[in-house]
Amino acid sequence: MGNKRILFVEAPYSYASSGEQVVGRYYPLGLGYLASYIRQFGYSIKIFQPSSDESYNEELRELIRMPKRPTWY
């Protein structure tokens, strides 16, 4: 079937009460379980956790090697 790849993305979020950003501080356990299960079927899995809300787009673009302005934009 070729190269089967899946990218899971944890979106940046923060707690409403404190405004404290949480993304990147903890491992996304649910995505980890899902990735572990899907790997059994021959898929290559990556889990993307941005380091901050500000760098989210650049980090994701670099990970999937997308041009700064895609042709479909």
mmCIF file as Biopython writes it, N, C-alpha, C and O atoms, coordinates in Angstrom:
data_model
#
loop_
_atom_site.group_PDB
_atom_site.id
_atom_site.type_symbol
_atom_site.label_atom_id
_atom_site.label_alt_id
_atom_site.label_comp_id
_atom_site.label_asym_id
_atom_site.label_entity_id
_atom_site.label_seq_id
_atom_site.pdbx_PDB_ins_code
_atom_site.Cartn_x
_atom_site.Cartn_y
_atom_site.Cartn_z
_atom_site.occupancy
_atom_site.B_iso_or_equiv
_atom_site.auth_seq_id
_atom_site.auth_asym_id
_atom_site.pdbx_PDB_model_num
ATOM 1   N N  . MET A ? 1  ? 0.798  -1.197 0.000  1.0 0.0 1  A 1 
ATOM 2   C CA . MET A ? 1  ? 0.000  0.000  0.000  1.0 0.0 1  A 1 
ATOM 3   C C  . MET A ? 1  ? 0.844  1.265  0.000  1.0 0.0 1  A 1 
ATOM 4   O O  . MET A ? 1  ? 0.287  2.363  -0.002 1.0 0.0 1  A 1 
ATOM 5   N N  . GLY A ? 2  ? 2.123  1.155  0.002  1.0 0.0 2  A 1 
ATOM 6   C CA . GLY A ? 2  ? 2.973  2.341  -0.041 1.0 0.0 2  A 1 
ATOM 7   C C  . GLY A ? 2  ? 3.281  2.897  1.333  1.0 0.0 2  A 1 
ATOM 8   O O  . GLY A ? 2  ? 3.186  2.205  2.347  1.0 0.0 2  A 1 
ATOM 9   N N  . ASN A ? 3  ? 3.647  4.145  1.339  1.0 0.0 3  A 1 
ATOM 10  C CA . ASN A ? 3  ? 4.041  4.818  2.564  1.0 0.0 3  A 1 
ATOM 11  C C  . ASN A ? 3  ? 2.810  5.439  3.225  1.0 0.0 3  A 1 
ATOM 12  O O  . ASN A ? 3  ? 2.318  6.475  2.777  1.0 0.0 3  A 1 
ATOM 13  N N  . LYS A ? 4  ? 2.320  4.811  4.279  1.0 0.0 4  A 1 
ATOM 14  C CA . LYS A ? 4  ? 1.120  5.293  4.970  1.0 0.0 4  A 1 
ATOM 15  C C  . LYS A ? 4  ? 1.557  6.108  6.180  1.0 0.0 4  A 1 
ATOM 16  O O  . LYS A ? 4  ? 2.140  5.573  7.123  1.0 0.0 4  A 1 
ATOM 17  N N  . ARG A ? 5  ? 1.273  7.395  6.146  1.0 0.0 5  A 1 
ATOM 18  C CA . ARG A ? 5  ? 1.697  8.275  7.234  1.0 0.0 5  A 1 
ATOM 19  C C  . ARG A ? 5  ? 0.514  9.052  7.786  1.0 0.0 5  A 1 
ATOM 20  O O  . ARG A ? 5  ? -0.378 9.471  7.047  1.0 0.0 5  A 1 
ATOM 21  N N  . ILE A ? 6  ? 0.526  9.235  9.100  1.0 0.0 6  A 1 
ATOM 22  C CA . ILE A ? 6  ? -0.504 10.023 9.772  1.0 0.0 6  A 1 
ATOM 23  C C  . ILE A ? 6  ? 0.188  11.005 10.702 1.0 0.0 6  A 1 
ATOM 24  O O  . ILE A ? 6  ? 1.144  10.658 11.396 1.0 0.0 6  A 1 
ATOM 25  N N  . LEU A ? 7  ? -0.309 12.234 10.703 1.0 0.0 7  A 1 
ATOM 26  C CA . LEU A ? 7  ? 0.192  13.265 11.604 1.0 0.0 7  A 1 
ATOM 27  C C  . LEU A ? 7  ? -0.938 13.675 12.531 1.0 0.0 7  A 1 
ATOM 28  O O  . LEU A ? 7  ? -1.967 14.179 12.081 1.0 0.0 7  A 1 
ATOM 29  N N  . PHE A ? 8  ? -0.746 13.458 13.832 1.0 0.0 8  A 1 
ATOM 30  C CA . PHE A ? 8  ? -1.698 13.935 14.831 1.0 0.0 8  A 1 
ATOM 31  C C  . PHE A ? 8  ? -1.206 15.286 15.322 1.0 0.0 8  A 1 
ATOM 32  O O  . PHE A ? 8  ? -0.018 15.458 15.597 1.0 0.0 8  A 1 
ATOM 33  N N  . VAL A ? 9  ? -2.118 16.243 15.432 1.0 0.0 9  A 1 
ATOM 34  C CA . VAL A ? 9  ? -1.755 17.592 15.850 1.0 0.0 9  A 1 
ATOM 35  C C  . VAL A ? 9  ? -2.509 17.948 17.122 1.0 0.0 9  A 1 
ATOM 36  O O  . VAL A ? 9  ? -3.738 17.894 17.170 1.0 0.0 9  A 1 
ATOM 37  N N  . GLU A ? 10 ? -1.752 18.313 18.149 1.0 0.0 10 A 1 
ATOM 38  C CA . GLU A ? 10 ? -2.372 18.821 19.375 1.0 0.0 10 A 1 
ATOM 39  C C  . GLU A ? 10 ? -2.426 20.339 19.258 1.0 0.0 10 A 1 
ATOM 40  O O  . GLU A ? 10 ? -1.390 21.004 19.237 1.0 0.0 10 A 1 
ATOM 41  N N  . ALA A ? 11 ? -3.629 20.878 19.181 1.0 0.0 11 A 1 
ATOM 42  C CA . ALA A ? 11 ? -3.791 22.321 19.019 1.0 0.0 11 A 1 
ATOM 43  C C  . ALA A ? 11 ? -3.421 23.053 20.304 1.0 0.0 11 A 1 
ATOM 44  O O  . ALA A ? 11 ? -3.629 22.531 21.400 1.0 0.0 11 A 1 
ATOM 45  N N  . PRO A ? 12 ? -2.871 24.264 20.174 1.0 0.0 12 A 1 
ATOM 46  C CA . PRO A ? 12 ? -2.550 25.041 21.372 1.0 0.0 12 A 1 
ATOM 47  C C  . PRO A ? 12 ? -3.822 25.388 22.145 1.0 0.0 12 A 1 
ATOM 48  O O  . PRO A ? 12 ? -4.853 25.697 21.547 1.0 0.0 12 A 1 
ATOM 49  N N  . TYR A ? 13 ? -3.747 25.336 23.444 1.0 0.0 13 A 1 
ATOM 50  C CA . TYR A ? 13 ? -4.880 25.720 24.277 1.0 0.0 13 A 1 
ATOM 51  C C  . TYR A ? 13 ? -4.367 26.243 25.603 1.0 0.0 13 A 1 
ATOM 52  O O  . TYR A ? 13 ? -3.203 26.045 25.953 1.0 0.0 13 A 1 
ATOM 53  N N  . SER A ? 14 ? -5.233 26.904 26.333 1.0 0.0 14 A 1 
ATOM 54  C CA . SER A ? 14 ? -4.870 27.397 27.656 1.0 0.0 14 A 1 
ATOM 55  C C  . SER A ? 14 ? -6.082 27.265 28.557 1.0 0.0 14 A 1 
ATOM 56  O O  . SER A ? 14 ? -7.214 27.152 28.088 1.0 0.0 14 A 1 
ATOM 57  N N  . TYR A ? 15 ? -5.827 27.282 29.859 1.0 0.0 15 A 1 
ATOM 58  C CA . TYR A ? 15 ? -6.922 27.233 30.821 1.0 0.0 15 A 1 
ATOM 59  C C  . TYR A ? 15 ? -7.601 28.596 30.870 1.0 0.0 15 A 1 
ATOM 60  O O  . TYR A ? 15 ? -6.939 29.628 30.981 1.0 0.0 15 A 1 
ATOM 61  N N  . ALA A ? 16 ? -8.911 28.589 30.787 1.0 0.0 16 A 1 
ATOM 62  C CA . ALA A ? 16 ? -9.656 29.850 30.768 1.0 0.0 16 A 1 
ATOM 63  C C  . ALA A ? 16 ? -9.504 30.612 32.078 1.0 0.0 16 A 1 
ATOM 64  O O  . ALA A ? 16 ? -9.439 31.841 32.075 1.0 0.0 16 A 1 
ATOM 65  N N  . SER A ? 17 ? -9.448 29.905 33.184 1.0 0.0 17 A 1 
ATOM 66  C CA . SER A ? 17 ? -9.402 30.577 34.480 1.0 0.0 17 A 1 
ATOM 67  C C  . SER A ? 17 ? -8.105 31.354 34.696 1.0 0.0 17 A 1 
ATOM 68  O O  . SER A ? 17 ? -8.125 32.458 35.239 1.0 0.0 17 A 1 
ATOM 69  N N  . SER A ? 18 ? -6.983 30.783 34.274 1.0 0.0 18 A 1 
ATOM 70  C CA . SER A ? 18 ? -5.697 31.444 34.521 1.0 0.0 18 A 1 
ATOM 71  C C  . SER A ? 18 ? -5.057 32.000 33.251 1.0 0.0 18 A 1 
ATOM 72  O O  . SER A ? 18 ? -4.180 32.861 33.323 1.0 0.0 18 A 1 
ATOM 73  N N  . GLY A ? 19 ? -5.491 31.513 32.092 1.0 0.0 19 A 1 
ATOM 74  C CA . GLY A ? 19 ? -4.878 31.929 30.840 1.0 0.0 19 A 1 
ATOM 75  C C  . GLY A ? 19 ? -3.531 31.266 30.609 1.0 0.0 19 A 1 
ATOM 76  O O  . GLY A ? 19 ? -2.835 31.587 29.646 1.0 0.0 19 A 1 
ATOM 77  N N  . GLU A ? 20 ? -3.161 30.341 31.491 1.0 0.0 20 A 1 
ATOM 78  C CA . GLU A ? 20 ? -1.869 29.653 31.384 1.0 0.0 20 A 1 
ATOM 79  C C  . GLU A ? 20 ? -1.882 28.692 30.201 1.0 0.0 20 A 1 
ATOM 80  O O  . GLU A ? 20 ? -2.785 27.866 30.068 1.0 0.0 20 A 1 
ATOM 81  N N  . GLN A ? 21 ? -0.875 28.807 29.352 1.0 0.0 21 A 1 
ATOM 82  C CA . GLN A ? 21 ? -0.774 27.928 28.186 1.0 0.0 21 A 1 
ATOM 83  C C  . GLN A ? 21 ? -0.305 26.547 28.621 1.0 0.0 21 A 1 
ATOM 84  O O  . GLN A ? 21 ? 0.647  26.410 29.389 1.0 0.0 21 A 1 
ATOM 85  N N  . VAL A ? 22 ? -0.984 25.535 28.122 1.0 0.0 22 A 1 
ATOM 86  C CA . VAL A ? 22 ? -0.707 24.169 28.549 1.0 0.0 22 A 1 
ATOM 87  C C  . VAL A ? 22 ? -0.004 23.355 27.473 1.0 0.0 22 A 1 
ATOM 88  O O  . VAL A ? 22 ? 0.761  22.446 27.796 1.0 0.0 22 A 1 
ATOM 89  N N  . VAL A ? 23 ? -0.243 23.654 26.217 1.0 0.0 23 A 1 
ATOM 90  C CA . VAL A ? 23 ? 0.281  22.826 25.142 1.0 0.0 23 A 1 
ATOM 91  C C  . VAL A ? 23 ? 1.801  22.704 25.230 1.0 0.0 23 A 1 
ATOM 92  O O  . VAL A ? 23 ? 2.503  23.679 25.498 1.0 0.0 23 A 1 
ATOM 93  N N  . GLY A ? 24 ? 2.288  21.501 25.000 1.0 0.0 24 A 1 
ATOM 94  C CA . GLY A ? 24 ? 3.722  21.255 25.037 1.0 0.0 24 A 1 
ATOM 95  C C  . GLY A ? 24 ? 4.266  20.930 26.414 1.0 0.0 24 A 1 
ATOM 96  O O  . GLY A ? 24 ? 5.425  20.533 26.541 1.0 0.0 24 A 1 
ATOM 97  N N  . ARG A ? 25 ? 3.465  21.088 27.433 1.0 0.0 25 A 1 
ATOM 98  C CA . ARG A ? 25 ? 3.938  20.804 28.792 1.0 0.0 25 A 1 
ATOM 99  C C  . ARG A ? 25 ? 3.712  19.355 29.188 1.0 0.0 25 A 1 
ATOM 100 O O  . ARG A ? 25 ? 4.462  18.797 29.989 1.0 0.0 25 A 1 
ATOM 101 N N  . TYR A ? 26 ? 2.687  18.756 28.632 1.0 0.0 26 A 1 
ATOM 102 C CA . TYR A ? 26 ? 2.331  17.386 28.986 1.0 0.0 26 A 1 
ATOM 103 C C  . TYR A ? 26 ? 2.206  16.547 27.724 1.0 0.0 26 A 1 
ATOM 104 O O  . TYR A ? 26 ? 1.804  17.049 26.674 1.0 0.0 26 A 1 
ATOM 105 N N  . TYR A ? 27 ? 2.550  15.273 27.827 1.0 0.0 27 A 1 
ATOM 106 C CA . TYR A ? 27 ? 2.406  14.371 26.688 1.0 0.0 27 A 1 
ATOM 107 C C  . TYR A ? 27 ? 0.929  14.132 26.418 1.0 0.0 27 A 1 
ATOM 108 O O  . TYR A ? 27 ? 0.175  13.869 27.355 1.0 0.0 27 A 1 
ATOM 109 N N  . PRO A ? 28 ? 0.486  14.216 25.149 1.0 0.0 28 A 1 
ATOM 110 C CA . PRO A ? 28 ? -0.921 13.980 24.825 1.0 0.0 28 A 1 
ATOM 111 C C  . PRO A ? 28 ? -1.233 12.479 24.888 1.0 0.0 28 A 1 
ATOM 112 O O  . PRO A ? 28 ? -1.135 11.769 23.888 1.0 0.0 28 A 1 
ATOM 113 N N  . LEU A ? 29 ? -1.603 12.024 26.058 1.0 0.0 29 A 1 
ATOM 114 C CA . LEU A ? 29 ? -1.775 10.601 26.317 1.0 0.0 29 A 1 
ATOM 115 C C  . LEU A ? 29 ? -2.792 9.945  25.385 1.0 0.0 29 A 1 
ATOM 116 O O  . LEU A ? 29 ? -2.559 8.837  24.902 1.0 0.0 29 A 1 
ATOM 117 N N  . GLY A ? 30 ? -3.905 10.610 25.131 1.0 0.0 30 A 1 
ATOM 118 C CA . GLY A ? 30 ? -4.926 10.045 24.237 1.0 0.0 30 A 1 
ATOM 119 C C  . GLY A ? 30 ? -4.386 9.831  22.834 1.0 0.0 30 A 1 
ATOM 120 O O  . GLY A ? 30 ? -4.637 8.794  22.220 1.0 0.0 30 A 1 
ATOM 121 N N  . LEU A ? 31 ? -3.643 10.810 22.323 1.0 0.0 31 A 1 
ATOM 122 C CA . LEU A ? 31 ? -3.042 10.660 20.993 1.0 0.0 31 A 1 
ATOM 123 C C  . LEU A ? 31 ? -1.984 9.555  20.999 1.0 0.0 31 A 1 
ATOM 124 O O  . LEU A ? 31 ? -1.812 8.848  20.006 1.0 0.0 31 A 1 
ATOM 125 N N  . GLY A ? 32 ? -1.291 9.414  22.099 1.0 0.0 32 A 1 
ATOM 126 C CA . GLY A ? 32 ? -0.293 8.353  22.222 1.0 0.0 32 A 1 
ATOM 127 C C  . GLY A ? 32 ? -0.919 6.972  22.140 1.0 0.0 32 A 1 
ATOM 128 O O  . GLY A ? 32 ? -0.400 6.088  21.459 1.0 0.0 32 A 1 
ATOM 129 N N  . TYR A ? 33 ? -2.043 6.788  22.839 1.0 0.0 33 A 1 
ATOM 130 C CA . TYR A ? 33 ? -2.759 5.514  22.776 1.0 0.0 33 A 1 
ATOM 131 C C  . TYR A ? 33 ? -3.262 5.231  21.362 1.0 0.0 33 A 1 
ATOM 132 O O  . TYR A ? 33 ? -3.142 4.117  20.853 1.0 0.0 33 A 1 
ATOM 133 N N  . LEU A ? 34 ? -3.821 6.252  20.747 1.0 0.0 34 A 1 
ATOM 134 C CA . LEU A ? 34 ? -4.340 6.105  19.385 1.0 0.0 34 A 1 
ATOM 135 C C  . LEU A ? 34 ? -3.215 5.765  18.406 1.0 0.0 34 A 1 
ATOM 136 O O  . LEU A ? 34 ? -3.372 4.891  17.553 1.0 0.0 34 A 1 
ATOM 137 N N  . ALA A ? 35 ? -2.093 6.453  18.529 1.0 0.0 35 A 1 
ATOM 138 C CA . ALA A ? 35 ? -0.939 6.198  17.658 1.0 0.0 35 A 1 
ATOM 139 C C  . ALA A ? 35 ? -0.429 4.771  17.838 1.0 0.0 35 A 1 
ATOM 140 O O  . ALA A ? 35 ? -0.105 4.093  16.862 1.0 0.0 35 A 1 
ATOM 141 N N  . SER A ? 36 ? -0.360 4.325  19.075 1.0 0.0 36 A 1 
ATOM 142 C CA . SER A ? 36 ? 0.106  2.970  19.351 1.0 0.0 36 A 1 
ATOM 143 C C  . SER A ? 36 ? -0.787 1.927  18.686 1.0 0.0 36 A 1 
ATOM 144 O O  . SER A ? 36 ? -0.289 0.951  18.125 1.0 0.0 36 A 1 
ATOM 145 N N  . TYR A ? 37 ? -2.080 2.125  18.745 1.0 0.0 37 A 1 
ATOM 146 C CA . TYR A ? 37 ? -3.014 1.195  18.128 1.0 0.0 37 A 1 
ATOM 147 C C  . TYR A ? 37 ? -2.879 1.200  16.607 1.0 0.0 37 A 1 
ATOM 148 O O  . TYR A ? 37 ? -2.827 0.137  15.988 1.0 0.0 37 A 1 
ATOM 149 N N  . ILE A ? 38 ? -2.823 2.374  16.007 1.0 0.0 38 A 1 
ATOM 150 C CA . ILE A ? 38 ? -2.783 2.490  14.543 1.0 0.0 38 A 1 
ATOM 151 C C  . ILE A ? 38 ? -1.472 1.966  13.957 1.0 0.0 38 A 1 
ATOM 152 O O  . ILE A ? 38 ? -1.459 1.483  12.824 1.0 0.0 38 A 1 
ATOM 153 N N  . ARG A ? 39 ? -0.376 2.051  14.700 1.0 0.0 39 A 1 
ATOM 154 C CA . ARG A ? 39 ? 0.916  1.536  14.217 1.0 0.0 39 A 1 
ATOM 155 C C  . ARG A ? 39 ? 0.848  0.047  13.901 1.0 0.0 39 A 1 
ATOM 156 O O  . ARG A ? 39 ? 1.593  -0.442 13.052 1.0 0.0 39 A 1 
ATOM 157 N N  . GLN A ? 40 ? -0.030 -0.665 14.571 1.0 0.0 40 A 1 
ATOM 158 C CA . GLN A ? 40 ? -0.180 -2.106 14.326 1.0 0.0 40 A 1 
ATOM 159 C C  . GLN A ? 40 ? -0.583 -2.400 12.884 1.0 0.0 40 A 1 
ATOM 160 O O  . GLN A ? 40 ? -0.363 -3.506 12.392 1.0 0.0 40 A 1 
ATOM 161 N N  . PHE A ? 41 ? -1.161 -1.431 12.217 1.0 0.0 41 A 1 
ATOM 162 C CA . PHE A ? 41 ? -1.666 -1.626 10.859 1.0 0.0 41 A 1 
ATOM 163 C C  . PHE A ? 41 ? -0.705 -1.076 9.809  1.0 0.0 41 A 1 
ATOM 164 O O  . PHE A ? 41 ? -1.082 -0.891 8.652  1.0 0.0 41 A 1 
ATOM 165 N N  . GLY A ? 42 ? 0.541  -0.816 10.216 1.0 0.0 42 A 1 
ATOM 166 C CA . GLY A ? 42 ? 1.571  -0.432 9.268  1.0 0.0 42 A 1 
ATOM 167 C C  . GLY A ? 42 ? 1.697  1.057  8.986  1.0 0.0 42 A 1 
ATOM 168 O O  . GLY A ? 42 ? 2.385  1.447  8.043  1.0 0.0 42 A 1 
ATOM 169 N N  . TYR A ? 43 ? 1.048  1.891  9.782  1.0 0.0 43 A 1 
ATOM 170 C CA . TYR A ? 43 ? 1.132  3.332  9.581  1.0 0.0 43 A 1 
ATOM 171 C C  . TYR A ? 43 ? 2.332  3.916  10.333 1.0 0.0 43 A 1 
ATOM 172 O O  . TYR A ? 43 ? 2.693  3.445  11.412 1.0 0.0 43 A 1 
ATOM 173 N N  . SER A ? 44 ? 2.926  4.925  9.756  1.0 0.0 44 A 1 
ATOM 174 C CA . SER A ? 44 ? 3.955  5.704  10.416 1.0 0.0 44 A 1 
ATOM 175 C C  . SER A ? 44 ? 3.255  6.897  11.059 1.0 0.0 44 A 1 
ATOM 176 O O  . SER A ? 44 ? 2.547  7.637  10.377 1.0 0.0 44 A 1 
ATOM 177 N N  . ILE A ? 45 ? 3.443  7.087  12.343 1.0 0.0 45 A 1 
ATOM 178 C CA . ILE A ? 45 ? 2.711  8.106  13.091 1.0 0.0 45 A 1 
ATOM 179 C C  . ILE A ? 45 ? 3.670  9.155  13.649 1.0 0.0 45 A 1 
ATOM 180 O O  . ILE A ? 45 ? 4.744  8.830  14.157 1.0 0.0 45 A 1 
ATOM 181 N N  . LYS A ? 46 ? 3.262  10.412 13.545 1.0 0.0 46 A 1 
ATOM 182 C CA . LYS A ? 46 ? 3.960  11.505 14.223 1.0 0.0 46 A 1 
ATOM 183 C C  . LYS A ? 46 ? 2.928  12.259 15.043 1.0 0.0 46 A 1 
ATOM 184 O O  . LYS A ? 46 ? 1.790  12.455 14.614 1.0 0.0 46 A 1 
ATOM 185 N N  . ILE A ? 47 ? 3.343  12.678 16.227 1.0 0.0 47 A 1 
ATOM 186 C CA . ILE A ? 47 ? 2.492  13.510 17.072 1.0 0.0 47 A 1 
ATOM 187 C C  . ILE A ? 47 ? 3.164  14.872 17.167 1.0 0.0 47 A 1 
ATOM 188 O O  . ILE A ? 47 ? 4.313  14.978 17.596 1.0 0.0 47 A 1 
ATOM 189 N N  . PHE A ? 48 ? 2.452  15.900 16.770 1.0 0.0 48 A 1 
ATOM 190 C CA . PHE A ? 48 ? 2.999  17.255 16.777 1.0 0.0 48 A 1 
ATOM 191 C C  . PHE A ? 48 ? 2.441  18.030 17.962 1.0 0.0 48 A 1 
ATOM 192 O O  . PHE A ? 48 ? 1.230  18.183 18.119 1.0 0.0 48 A 1 
ATOM 193 N N  . GLN A ? 49 ? 3.353  18.509 18.785 1.0 0.0 49 A 1 
ATOM 194 C CA . GLN A ? 49 ? 3.020  19.378 19.903 1.0 0.0 49 A 1 
ATOM 195 C C  . GLN A ? 49 ? 3.823  20.652 19.738 1.0 0.0 49 A 1 
ATOM 196 O O  . GLN A ? 49 ? 5.044  20.626 19.898 1.0 0.0 49 A 1 
ATOM 197 N N  . PRO A ? 50 ? 3.185  21.760 19.425 1.0 0.0 50 A 1 
ATOM 198 C CA . PRO A ? 50 ? 3.943  22.999 19.260 1.0 0.0 50 A 1 
ATOM 199 C C  . PRO A ? 50 ? 4.546  23.449 20.581 1.0 0.0 50 A 1 
ATOM 200 O O  . PRO A ? 50 ? 3.998  23.180 21.650 1.0 0.0 50 A 1 
ATOM 201 N N  . SER A ? 51 ? 5.672  24.135 20.497 1.0 0.0 51 A 1 
ATOM 202 C CA . SER A ? 51 ? 6.317  24.607 21.719 1.0 0.0 51 A 1 
ATOM 203 C C  . SER A ? 51 ? 5.607  25.824 22.288 1.0 0.0 51 A 1 
ATOM 204 O O  . SER A ? 51 ? 5.685  26.072 23.491 1.0 0.0 51 A 1 
ATOM 205 N N  . SER A ? 52 ? 4.915  26.589 21.448 1.0 0.0 52 A 1 
ATOM 206 C CA . SER A ? 52 ? 4.138  27.730 21.927 1.0 0.0 52 A 1 
ATOM 207 C C  . SER A ? 52 ? 3.068  28.081 20.908 1.0 0.0 52 A 1 
ATOM 208 O O  . SER A ? 52 ? 3.126  27.654 19.755 1.0 0.0 52 A 1 
ATOM 209 N N  . ASP A ? 53 ? 2.103  28.853 21.341 1.0 0.0 53 A 1 
ATOM 210 C CA . ASP A ? 53 ? 1.017  29.274 20.465 1.0 0.0 53 A 1 
ATOM 211 C C  . ASP A ? 53 ? 1.530  30.149 19.329 1.0 0.0 53 A 1 
ATOM 212 O O  . ASP A ? 53 ? 1.003  30.095 18.217 1.0 0.0 53 A 1 
ATOM 213 N N  . GLU A ? 54 ? 2.560  30.962 19.600 1.0 0.0 54 A 1 
ATOM 214 C CA . GLU A ? 54 ? 3.084  31.881 18.601 1.0 0.0 54 A 1 
ATOM 215 C C  . GLU A ? 54 ? 3.823  31.169 17.465 1.0 0.0 54 A 1 
ATOM 216 O O  . GLU A ? 54 ? 3.781  31.625 16.323 1.0 0.0 54 A 1 
ATOM 217 N N  . SER A ? 55 ? 4.490  30.069 17.764 1.0 0.0 55 A 1 
ATOM 218 C CA . SER A ? 55 ? 5.291  29.385 16.752 1.0 0.0 55 A 1 
ATOM 219 C C  . SER A ? 55 ? 4.558  28.221 16.093 1.0 0.0 55 A 1 
ATOM 220 O O  . SER A ? 55 ? 5.143  27.487 15.296 1.0 0.0 55 A 1 
ATOM 221 N N  . TYR A ? 56 ? 3.286  28.054 16.422 1.0 0.0 56 A 1 
ATOM 222 C CA . TYR A ? 56 ? 2.503  26.909 15.959 1.0 0.0 56 A 1 
ATOM 223 C C  . TYR A ? 56 ? 2.532  26.740 14.442 1.0 0.0 56 A 1 
ATOM 224 O O  . TYR A ? 56 ? 2.858  25.660 13.947 1.0 0.0 56 A 1 
ATOM 225 N N  . ASN A ? 57 ? 2.194  27.793 13.701 1.0 0.0 57 A 1 
ATOM 226 C CA . ASN A ? 57 ? 2.119  27.688 12.237 1.0 0.0 57 A 1 
ATOM 227 C C  . ASN A ? 57 ? 3.473  27.377 11.612 1.0 0.0 57 A 1 
ATOM 228 O O  . ASN A ? 57 ? 3.559  26.529 10.724 1.0 0.0 57 A 1 
ATOM 229 N N  . GLU A ? 58 ? 4.519  28.042 12.056 1.0 0.0 58 A 1 
ATOM 230 C CA . GLU A ? 58 ? 5.853  27.813 11.486 1.0 0.0 58 A 1 
ATOM 231 C C  . GLU A ? 58 ? 6.340  26.397 11.764 1.0 0.0 58 A 1 
ATOM 232 O O  . GLU A ? 58 ? 6.877  25.733 10.877 1.0 0.0 58 A 1 
ATOM 233 N N  . GLU A ? 59 ? 6.153  25.941 12.985 1.0 0.0 59 A 1 
ATOM 234 C CA . GLU A ? 59 ? 6.593  24.586 13.340 1.0 0.0 59 A 1 
ATOM 235 C C  . GLU A ? 59 ? 5.844  23.535 12.526 1.0 0.0 59 A 1 
ATOM 236 O O  . GLU A ? 59 ? 6.446  22.580 12.037 1.0 0.0 59 A 1 
ATOM 237 N N  . LEU A ? 60 ? 4.542  23.709 12.384 1.0 0.0 60 A 1 
ATOM 238 C CA . LEU A ? 60 ? 3.742  22.749 11.634 1.0 0.0 60 A 1 
ATOM 239 C C  . LEU A ? 60 ? 4.119  22.770 10.159 1.0 0.0 60 A 1 
ATOM 240 O O  . LEU A ? 60 ? 4.240  21.715 9.538  1.0 0.0 60 A 1 
ATOM 241 N N  . ARG A ? 61 ? 4.303  23.944 9.600  1.0 0.0 61 A 1 
ATOM 242 C CA . ARG A ? 61 ? 4.692  24.076 8.188  1.0 0.0 61 A 1 
ATOM 243 C C  . ARG A ? 61 ? 6.032  23.377 7.943  1.0 0.0 61 A 1 
ATOM 244 O O  . ARG A ? 61 ? 6.206  22.695 6.934  1.0 0.0 61 A 1 
ATOM 245 N N  . GLU A ? 62 ? 6.966  23.550 8.862  1.0 0.0 62 A 1 
ATOM 246 C CA . GLU A ? 62 ? 8.280  22.919 8.720  1.0 0.0 62 A 1 
ATOM 247 C C  . GLU A ? 62 ? 8.161  21.399 8.801  1.0 0.0 62 A 1 
ATOM 248 O O  . GLU A ? 62 ? 8.833  20.673 8.068  1.0 0.0 62 A 1 
ATOM 249 N N  . LEU A ? 63 ? 7.310  20.932 9.687  1.0 0.0 63 A 1 
ATOM 250 C CA . LEU A ? 63 ? 7.139  19.491 9.872  1.0 0.0 63 A 1 
ATOM 251 C C  . LEU A ? 63 ? 6.585  18.822 8.621  1.0 0.0 63 A 1 
ATOM 252 O O  . LEU A ? 63 ? 7.029  17.733 8.258  1.0 0.0 63 A 1 
ATOM 253 N N  . ILE A ? 64 ? 5.628  19.451 7.962  1.0 0.0 64 A 1 
ATOM 254 C CA . ILE A ? 64 ? 5.035  18.824 6.781  1.0 0.0 64 A 1 
ATOM 255 C C  . ILE A ? 64 ? 5.632  19.352 5.489  1.0 0.0 64 A 1 
ATOM 256 O O  . ILE A ? 64 ? 5.164  19.025 4.398  1.0 0.0 64 A 1 
ATOM 257 N N  . ARG A ? 65 ? 6.677  20.175 5.618  1.0 0.0 65 A 1 
ATOM 258 C CA . ARG A ? 65 ? 7.409  20.724 4.470  1.0 0.0 65 A 1 
ATOM 259 C C  . ARG A ? 65 ? 6.484  21.441 3.497  1.0 0.0 65 A 1 
ATOM 260 O O  . ARG A ? 65 ? 6.530  21.198 2.292  1.0 0.0 65 A 1 
ATOM 261 N N  . MET A ? 66 ? 5.661  22.309 4.017  1.0 0.0 66 A 1 
ATOM 262 C CA . MET A ? 66 ? 4.715  23.064 3.210  1.0 0.0 66 A 1 
ATOM 263 C C  . MET A ? 66 ? 5.309  24.433 2.893  1.0 0.0 66 A 1 
ATOM 264 O O  . MET A ? 66 ? 5.888  25.067 3.774  1.0 0.0 66 A 1 
ATOM 265 N N  . PRO A ? 67 ? 5.177  24.898 1.660  1.0 0.0 67 A 1 
ATOM 266 C CA . PRO A ? 67 ? 5.707  26.223 1.328  1.0 0.0 67 A 1 
ATOM 267 C C  . PRO A ? 67 ? 4.991  27.312 2.120  1.0 0.0 67 A 1 
ATOM 268 O O  . PRO A ? 67 ? 3.857  27.124 2.562  1.0 0.0 67 A 1 
ATOM 269 N N  . LYS A ? 68 ? 5.655  28.447 2.294  1.0 0.0 68 A 1 
ATOM 270 C CA . LYS A ? 68 ? 5.051  29.526 3.069  1.0 0.0 68 A 1 
ATOM 271 C C  . LYS A ? 68 ? 3.715  29.977 2.490  1.0 0.0 68 A 1 
ATOM 272 O O  . LYS A ? 68 ? 2.800  30.325 3.236  1.0 0.0 68 A 1 
ATOM 273 N N  . ARG A ? 69 ? 3.600  29.973 1.180  1.0 0.0 69 A 1 
ATOM 274 C CA . ARG A ? 69 ? 2.315  30.313 0.556  1.0 0.0 69 A 1 
ATOM 275 C C  . ARG A ? 69 ? 1.978  29.197 -0.424 1.0 0.0 69 A 1 
ATOM 276 O O  . ARG A ? 69 ? 2.446  29.210 -1.563 1.0 0.0 69 A 1 
ATOM 277 N N  . PRO A ? 70 ? 1.174  28.238 0.005  1.0 0.0 70 A 1 
ATOM 278 C CA . PRO A ? 70 ? 0.867  27.106 -0.879 1.0 0.0 70 A 1 
ATOM 279 C C  . PRO A ? 70 ? 0.143  27.561 -2.146 1.0 0.0 70 A 1 
ATOM 280 O O  . PRO A ? 70 ? -0.462 28.632 -2.181 1.0 0.0 70 A 1 
ATOM 281 N N  . THR A ? 71 ? 0.216  26.744 -3.162 1.0 0.0 71 A 1 
ATOM 282 C CA . THR A ? 71 ? -0.386 27.097 -4.451 1.0 0.0 71 A 1 
ATOM 283 C C  . THR A ? 71 ? -1.906 27.166 -4.369 1.0 0.0 71 A 1 
ATOM 284 O O  . THR A ? 71 ? -2.523 27.859 -5.178 1.0 0.0 71 A 1 
ATOM 285 N N  . TRP A ? 72 ? -2.516 26.485 -3.440 1.0 0.0 72 A 1 
ATOM 286 C CA . TRP A ? 72 ? -3.973 26.496 -3.330 1.0 0.0 72 A 1 
ATOM 287 C C  . TRP A ? 72 ? -4.464 27.628 -2.447 1.0 0.0 72 A 1 
ATOM 288 O O  . TRP A ? 72 ? -5.669 27.742 -2.222 1.0 0.0 72 A 1 
ATOM 289 N N  . TYR A ? 73 ? -3.584 28.459 -1.946 1.0 0.0 73 A 1 
ATOM 290 C CA . TYR A ? 73 ? -3.942 29.540 -1.022 1.0 0.0 73 A 1 
ATOM 291 C C  . TYR A ? 73 ? -4.697 30.640 -1.711 1.0 0.0 73 A 1 
ATOM 292 O O  . TYR A ? 73 ? -5.072 31.624 -1.075 1.0 0.0 73 A 1 
#
